[in-house]
Each structure stands twice: as C-alpha cells, then as structure tokens.
C-alpha cells in the first residue's frame, strides 16, 4: 500500500499542489517583492528599499489607527461570538423540542455573503436609528456597534455547530462520575466539560480571529469607514490605498505584508495558548 501511495500519490496531489503554487505561493512572493518597490504595474517596479514600510505608518495613511480599531473590534467580536455560540450549543444539546430546526436557523446567516449582510444590516439599523434622527455613519460608536452585531449574527451559528460537535463528544460517564462525586452544575461545566472541548474552542477562536481581523466586505457595505475613516478596518484601509490613491500601490502592498505578519503572529500565539490546555481523552 505504501509503495502504491508513493508511486501514485503525486498524481492525486499534483493538481492541488499546482493550484496552491499558482494561486498562493507565486502571488505571495510577488507581493512581498513589490512591497519593496515603487510601482503602478508589475513591469515598471523600481526598488526603493523600506520606504513603503515607513510611509505606511505616516499620519496621513491612517494605517496605525485602522490596525488599532481592527484589534478592538476583533477582540470584542471574538469574545461575544464564542460566548454566544457556546451558550447556544449548550442549550441545543439539551433534550429540547425543535433543536434541529433551531440549529439550521442559527447557521443560515453564515451562508449569506458579507456585502449582502452589510447592506441589509445598514438598512435595518438606519430604520431604527431614524427614530432618534441618526444614521449608522453619524457616529463611529454606532458604526462600531453595528459591525459587532453583524459579525455576531454571521458567525455565531457557524461556531455553534463546532461547539455542538465538541459537546456531543464529551463522555457521559465522565459527567456522571463528577455528578456522583458531588460536583455542582457549574463545577461540571468549568472543570469537566470546558477542558474536554478545548479542541473545539481552539478551532472557534482561530476562525473568529481570522474572520474578524480580515473583515472587508462587511465593513465596506455597512459603513465604508465613515465617519471620516473612523470605522475603517485594516483590510479596507489597504484596498482603499491600492485603488483610490495614485502612486501608493507600493505602500498598499507594504501594508498588506505587515497585516499578514500581524495576523499570523496573533493566530500562532492563540493556537499555542489554547492547544496547551487541551486534554487527551
């Protein structure tokens, strides 16, 4: 069997590897190179050292502020999405009527595209805020609250499914043993259930972190950075620099590289922290 896999494995993995190289590795290294150049097209790139990285954090770029804003929105969203998803999963793994229906309903928002969600939530929130003579882009606090609500509505059902899978794999005999030993419901939850579903928590934290940090289309449709770019997240700032500022393509590419490194480091730190708490069953 091993000889057969070594002989024919490349045939089956080859198309995927070729697609990965063409669609990811080549553009990644080209982008890394272009971040050190001044260019308008790939063919006229002129090397300029680290000047793009210096310019990326200049005050007029607003990139540092957008990174901080992205971190704040992501932190709040990661906490609320995962707590809400776990509560839903915990309730829907109880013996309640209609659990399959509610699982489907809660998961459905994840199937809707970010642009559609953004415009839909903008219309709904503006309809409510109209009663106070406000719109979602009048105040950055309102825009931020709208982004957090949108992210929760979109991702909570997806994370809920993962938590349900984790909760269903918790051995019943372990829970029963803790109950016989006199553990309260809260102690069973915090000392037994949660440690046993740490793999699910690791996955959900990683997915919410990646999705919220990279959020672009929802931000574009809901607020487009208004008012005065105060609700502009990092991905929107990068795209805006690339396509609306003449001669700033190299700076935009440098911003993208910086963003990639920041998200990668944070994700690796999160994975290491949560995996260290996982328990082998």
The 8 nearest C-alpha neighbors of each residue, nearest first, counted from 0:
[[1, 3, 2, 4, 5, 6, 7, 8],
 [0, 2, 4, 3, 5, 6, 8, 7],
 [3, 1, 5, 0, 4, 6, 7, 8],
 [2, 4, 0, 6, 1, 5, 7, 8],
 [3, 5, 8, 1, 7, 6, 2, 0],
 [6, 4, 2, 8, 3, 7, 1, 9],
 [5, 7, 3, 4, 8, 2, 9, 10],
 [8, 6, 10, 4, 9, 5, 3, 11],
 [9, 7, 4, 10, 5, 11, 6, 12],
 [8, 10, 12, 13, 11, 7, 6, 5],
 [9, 11, 7, 13, 8, 12, 14, 6],
 [10, 12, 8, 9, 13, 14, 7, 15],
 [13, 11, 9, 15, 10, 14, 8, 16],
 [12, 14, 16, 9, 10, 15, 11, 17],
 [15, 13, 17, 16, 12, 18, 11, 10],
 [14, 16, 18, 17, 13, 12, 19, 11],
 [15, 17, 19, 13, 18, 14, 12, 20],
 [16, 18, 14, 20, 19, 15, 13, 21],
 [17, 19, 15, 21, 16, 20, 22, 14],
 [20, 18, 16, 22, 17, 23, 21, 15],
 [19, 21, 24, 17, 18, 23, 22, 25],
 [22, 20, 18, 19, 25, 23, 17, 24],
 [21, 23, 19, 20, 18, 24, 26, 25],
 [24, 22, 19, 20, 26, 25, 21, 27],
 [23, 25, 20, 27, 26, 28, 21, 22],
 [24, 26, 27, 28, 21, 23, 20, 29],
 [27, 25, 29, 23, 28, 24, 30, 22],
 [28, 26, 24, 30, 25, 29, 23, 31],
 [27, 29, 31, 30, 25, 26, 32, 24],
 [30, 28, 26, 32, 31, 27, 25, 33],
 [29, 31, 33, 27, 28, 32, 26, 34],
 [30, 32, 28, 34, 29, 33, 27, 256],
 [31, 33, 29, 30, 34, 35, 28, 36],
 [34, 32, 30, 36, 35, 31, 29, 249],
 [33, 35, 253, 252, 249, 31, 32, 36],
 [36, 34, 48, 33, 32, 47, 46, 49],
 [37, 35, 46, 33, 47, 45, 34, 44],
 [36, 38, 45, 249, 44, 46, 47, 35],
 [39, 37, 44, 40, 43, 249, 36, 45],
 [38, 40, 248, 246, 43, 41, 44, 37],
 [41, 39, 42, 38, 43, 44, 248, 37],
 [42, 40, 43, 44, 38, 39, 33, 29],
 [41, 43, 40, 44, 38, 39, 45, 33],
 [44, 42, 40, 41, 38, 45, 39, 37],
 [43, 45, 38, 37, 36, 41, 42, 46],
 [46, 44, 36, 37, 38, 47, 43, 35],
 [45, 47, 36, 35, 48, 37, 44, 33],
 [48, 46, 36, 35, 50, 37, 45, 49],
 [47, 49, 35, 50, 46, 36, 51, 34],
 [48, 50, 52, 51, 35, 53, 47, 34],
 [49, 51, 53, 52, 48, 54, 47, 35],
 [52, 50, 250, 54, 53, 49, 253, 55],
 [51, 53, 55, 49, 50, 54, 253, 250],
 [52, 54, 50, 51, 55, 56, 49, 57],
 [53, 55, 51, 57, 56, 52, 50, 250],
 [56, 54, 52, 53, 250, 57, 51, 254],
 [57, 55, 54, 62, 53, 63, 58, 60],
 [56, 58, 54, 59, 60, 55, 53, 61],
 [59, 57, 60, 61, 56, 62, 63, 55],
 [58, 60, 61, 57, 56, 62, 55, 54],
 [59, 61, 62, 58, 57, 55, 56, 54],
 [62, 60, 64, 59, 58, 63, 65, 57],
 [63, 61, 65, 60, 64, 56, 66, 55],
 [62, 64, 66, 65, 61, 56, 67, 60],
 [63, 65, 67, 62, 66, 61, 68, 229],
 [64, 66, 68, 232, 62, 233, 67, 63],
 [67, 65, 69, 63, 233, 64, 68, 70],
 [68, 66, 70, 64, 69, 65, 71, 63],
 [67, 69, 65, 71, 66, 70, 64, 72],
 [70, 68, 66, 232, 72, 67, 71, 73],
 [69, 71, 67, 73, 68, 72, 74, 66],
 [70, 72, 68, 74, 73, 69, 67, 75],
 [73, 71, 69, 75, 74, 70, 76, 68],
 [72, 74, 76, 70, 211, 71, 75, 77],
 [75, 73, 71, 77, 76, 72, 70, 78],
 [74, 76, 78, 72, 73, 77, 79, 71],
 [75, 77, 73, 79, 78, 74, 80, 147],
 [78, 76, 74, 80, 75, 79, 207, 73],
 [77, 79, 75, 76, 81, 80, 82, 74],
 [80, 78, 76, 82, 81, 77, 83, 75],
 [81, 79, 151, 83, 155, 77, 78, 82],
 [82, 80, 84, 83, 78, 79, 85, 77],
 [81, 83, 85, 79, 84, 80, 78, 86],
 [82, 84, 86, 80, 81, 85, 79, 87],
 [85, 83, 159, 81, 155, 87, 86, 82],
 [86, 84, 88, 82, 87, 83, 89, 81],
 [85, 87, 89, 83, 88, 84, 90, 82],
 [88, 86, 84, 90, 85, 89, 91, 83],
 [87, 89, 85, 163, 91, 159, 86, 90],
 [88, 90, 86, 92, 87, 91, 85, 93],
 [91, 89, 87, 93, 88, 92, 86, 95],
 [90, 92, 88, 93, 98, 89, 87, 95],
 [93, 91, 89, 90, 88, 94, 163, 167],
 [92, 94, 91, 90, 95, 89, 98, 88],
 [95, 93, 92, 96, 91, 98, 90, 97],
 [94, 96, 93, 98, 97, 91, 92, 90],
 [95, 97, 98, 94, 99, 100, 91, 93],
 [96, 98, 100, 99, 101, 95, 102, 91],
 [99, 97, 101, 100, 91, 96, 102, 95],
 [100, 98, 102, 101, 97, 103, 91, 96],
 [101, 99, 103, 97, 98, 102, 104, 105],
 [100, 102, 104, 98, 103, 99, 105, 97],
 [103, 101, 99, 105, 100, 104, 98, 106],
 [104, 102, 106, 100, 101, 105, 107, 99],
 [103, 105, 101, 107, 106, 102, 100, 108],
 [104, 106, 156, 102, 103, 107, 101, 108],
 [105, 107, 156, 103, 104, 157, 108, 109],
 [106, 108, 109, 104, 110, 105, 103, 156],
 [109, 107, 153, 110, 111, 106, 152, 105],
 [110, 108, 153, 107, 111, 106, 154, 157],
 [109, 111, 108, 107, 112, 106, 153, 113],
 [112, 110, 108, 109, 113, 116, 115, 107],
 [113, 111, 115, 114, 116, 110, 109, 216],
 [112, 114, 217, 116, 216, 115, 117, 111],
 [115, 113, 117, 216, 116, 217, 220, 112],
 [116, 114, 118, 117, 112, 113, 119, 111],
 [115, 117, 113, 119, 114, 118, 120, 112],
 [116, 118, 221, 220, 217, 114, 120, 115],
 [117, 119, 121, 220, 115, 120, 116, 221],
 [120, 118, 116, 122, 121, 117, 115, 123],
 [121, 119, 123, 117, 122, 118, 124, 116],
 [120, 122, 118, 124, 221, 119, 123, 125],
 [123, 121, 125, 119, 120, 124, 126, 118],
 [124, 122, 120, 126, 125, 121, 119, 127],
 [123, 125, 127, 121, 126, 122, 120, 128],
 [124, 126, 128, 134, 122, 127, 123, 129],
 [127, 125, 123, 129, 124, 128, 122, 130],
 [126, 128, 124, 125, 129, 130, 123, 131],
 [129, 127, 125, 133, 130, 131, 126, 134],
 [128, 130, 132, 131, 126, 133, 127, 125],
 [129, 131, 128, 132, 127, 133, 126, 125],
 [132, 130, 129, 128, 133, 127, 134, 125],
 [131, 133, 129, 130, 128, 134, 125, 127],
 [134, 132, 128, 129, 131, 137, 135, 125],
 [135, 133, 125, 137, 136, 128, 129, 132],
 [134, 136, 142, 141, 137, 125, 138, 133],
 [137, 135, 225, 134, 226, 138, 142, 222],
 [138, 136, 134, 135, 226, 133, 139, 141],
 [137, 139, 140, 141, 136, 142, 226, 135],
 [138, 140, 142, 141, 230, 143, 229, 226],
 [139, 141, 143, 138, 142, 144, 230, 145],
 [142, 140, 144, 135, 139, 138, 143, 145],
 [143, 141, 139, 145, 135, 140, 144, 136],
 [142, 144, 146, 140, 145, 141, 139, 147],
 [143, 145, 141, 147, 142, 146, 148, 140],
 [144, 146, 142, 148, 143, 147, 149, 141],
 [147, 145, 149, 143, 144, 148, 150, 142],
 [146, 148, 144, 150, 149, 145, 76, 151],
 [149, 147, 145, 151, 146, 150, 152, 144],
 [150, 148, 146, 152, 147, 151, 145, 153],
 [151, 149, 153, 147, 152, 148, 154, 146],
 [152, 150, 148, 80, 155, 154, 149, 153],
 [151, 153, 149, 150, 154, 155, 148, 108],
 [154, 152, 109, 108, 150, 151, 155, 149],
 [155, 153, 157, 151, 156, 152, 150, 109],
 [154, 156, 84, 80, 158, 151, 157, 152],
 [157, 155, 106, 105, 159, 158, 154, 160],
 [158, 156, 154, 159, 160, 155, 106, 109],
 [157, 159, 161, 155, 160, 156, 84, 203],
 [158, 160, 84, 156, 162, 88, 157, 161],
 [161, 159, 163, 158, 157, 162, 164, 156],
 [162, 160, 164, 158, 163, 159, 199, 165],
 [161, 163, 165, 159, 164, 160, 88, 199],
 [162, 164, 88, 160, 166, 165, 161, 159],
 [165, 163, 161, 167, 162, 166, 160, 168],
 [166, 164, 162, 196, 168, 163, 167, 199],
 [165, 167, 163, 168, 169, 164, 162, 196],
 [166, 168, 164, 165, 169, 163, 92, 170],
 [169, 167, 165, 166, 170, 164, 196, 163],
 [168, 170, 166, 167, 171, 195, 165, 192],
 [171, 169, 172, 173, 168, 174, 167, 280],
 [172, 170, 174, 173, 175, 169, 176, 168],
 [171, 173, 175, 174, 170, 176, 177, 169],
 [174, 172, 176, 171, 175, 170, 177, 191],
 [175, 173, 171, 177, 172, 176, 178, 187],
 [174, 176, 172, 178, 177, 173, 171, 179],
 [177, 175, 173, 179, 178, 174, 172, 180],
 [178, 176, 180, 174, 175, 179, 182, 173],
 [177, 179, 175, 182, 181, 180, 176, 174],
 [180, 178, 176, 181, 177, 175, 182, 174],
 [181, 179, 177, 178, 182, 176, 175, 183],
 [180, 182, 178, 179, 183, 177, 176, 186],
 [183, 181, 178, 177, 186, 180, 187, 184],
 [182, 184, 186, 185, 187, 181, 178, 177],
 [183, 185, 187, 186, 188, 182, 178, 189],
 [186, 184, 188, 183, 187, 189, 182, 190],
 [185, 187, 183, 189, 188, 190, 184, 182],
 [188, 186, 191, 184, 185, 190, 189, 182],
 [187, 189, 192, 185, 186, 191, 190, 193],
 [190, 188, 186, 193, 187, 191, 185, 192],
 [191, 189, 186, 187, 188, 192, 194, 193],
 [190, 192, 187, 194, 188, 193, 189, 195],
 [193, 191, 188, 195, 194, 189, 187, 196],
 [192, 194, 196, 195, 189, 191, 188, 197],
 [195, 193, 197, 196, 192, 191, 190, 278],
 [194, 196, 192, 193, 197, 278, 191, 169],
 [197, 195, 193, 165, 199, 198, 194, 192],
 [196, 198, 200, 277, 199, 194, 195, 201],
 [199, 197, 201, 200, 196, 277, 202, 274],
 [200, 198, 202, 197, 201, 196, 165, 162],
 [199, 201, 197, 203, 198, 202, 204, 196],
 [202, 200, 198, 204, 199, 203, 273, 197],
 [203, 201, 199, 205, 200, 204, 206, 198],
 [204, 202, 200, 206, 205, 201, 158, 207],
 [203, 205, 207, 201, 206, 202, 208, 200],
 [204, 206, 208, 202, 203, 207, 209, 201],
 [207, 205, 203, 209, 208, 204, 210, 202],
 [206, 208, 210, 204, 209, 205, 77, 211],
 [207, 209, 205, 206, 211, 210, 204, 212],
 [210, 208, 206, 212, 207, 211, 213, 205],
 [211, 209, 207, 213, 208, 212, 214, 206],
 [210, 212, 214, 73, 208, 213, 209, 207],
 [211, 213, 209, 214, 210, 73, 208, 69],
 [214, 212, 210, 211, 234, 209, 215, 233],
 [215, 213, 211, 212, 210, 216, 217, 234],
 [214, 216, 218, 234, 235, 217, 219, 213],
 [215, 217, 219, 114, 113, 218, 220, 214],
 [218, 216, 117, 113, 220, 219, 114, 215],
 [219, 217, 215, 221, 216, 220, 223, 222],
 [220, 218, 223, 216, 217, 221, 222, 215],
 [221, 219, 117, 217, 118, 114, 218, 222],
 [220, 222, 117, 218, 121, 219, 118, 217],
 [221, 223, 224, 225, 218, 220, 219, 136],
 [224, 222, 219, 225, 218, 220, 221, 231],
 [223, 225, 231, 228, 230, 222, 229, 226],
 [226, 224, 228, 227, 222, 136, 223, 230],
 [225, 227, 136, 228, 229, 224, 139, 137],
 [226, 228, 225, 229, 224, 230, 231, 139],
 [229, 227, 224, 231, 225, 230, 226, 223],
 [228, 230, 227, 231, 226, 224, 139, 225],
 [231, 229, 224, 228, 225, 139, 232, 142],
 [232, 230, 224, 228, 229, 65, 235, 236],
 [231, 233, 65, 69, 235, 234, 236, 230],
 [232, 234, 236, 65, 66, 235, 69, 237],
 [235, 233, 237, 236, 215, 232, 213, 238],
 [234, 236, 238, 237, 233, 232, 215, 239],
 [235, 237, 233, 239, 234, 238, 240, 232],
 [238, 236, 240, 234, 251, 235, 239, 233],
 [239, 237, 241, 235, 240, 236, 242, 234],
 [238, 240, 236, 243, 237, 242, 241, 235],
 [241, 239, 237, 244, 238, 251, 243, 242],
 [242, 240, 248, 238, 251, 239, 243, 247],
 [241, 243, 239, 240, 244, 238, 245, 248],
 [242, 244, 239, 240, 241, 245, 238, 247],
 [245, 243, 240, 247, 242, 241, 246, 239],
 [246, 244, 247, 243, 248, 242, 241, 240],
 [245, 247, 248, 244, 39, 38, 249, 37],
 [248, 246, 250, 249, 245, 244, 251, 241],
 [247, 249, 241, 251, 250, 246, 252, 39],
 [250, 248, 252, 34, 37, 251, 247, 36],
 [249, 251, 51, 253, 247, 252, 248, 55],
 [252, 250, 254, 248, 241, 237, 249, 253],
 [251, 253, 34, 255, 249, 254, 250, 248],
 [252, 254, 34, 250, 256, 255, 251, 52],
 [255, 253, 251, 257, 252, 256, 258, 55],
 [254, 256, 252, 258, 253, 257, 259, 251],
 [255, 257, 259, 253, 258, 254, 260, 252],
 [258, 256, 254, 260, 259, 255, 261, 253],
 [257, 259, 255, 261, 256, 260, 254, 262],
 [260, 258, 256, 262, 257, 261, 263, 255],
 [259, 261, 263, 257, 258, 262, 264, 256],
 [262, 260, 258, 264, 263, 259, 257, 265],
 [261, 263, 265, 259, 264, 260, 266, 258],
 [264, 262, 260, 266, 261, 265, 259, 267],
 [265, 263, 267, 261, 266, 262, 260, 268],
 [264, 266, 268, 262, 267, 263, 269, 261],
 [265, 267, 269, 263, 268, 264, 262, 270],
 [268, 266, 270, 264, 269, 265, 271, 263],
 [269, 267, 265, 271, 266, 270, 272, 264],
 [268, 270, 266, 272, 267, 271, 265, 273],
 [271, 269, 267, 273, 268, 272, 274, 266],
 [270, 272, 268, 274, 269, 273, 267, 275],
 [273, 271, 269, 270, 275, 274, 268, 276],
 [274, 272, 276, 275, 270, 201, 271, 269],
 [275, 273, 277, 276, 271, 272, 270, 201],
 [274, 276, 273, 272, 277, 271, 270, 278],
 [277, 275, 274, 273, 278, 197, 272, 194],
 [276, 278, 197, 274, 275, 198, 194, 279],
 [279, 277, 195, 280, 276, 194, 197, 196],
 [280, 278, 277, 195, 198, 276, 194, 197],
 [279, 278, 195, 170, 169, 277, 168, 196]]
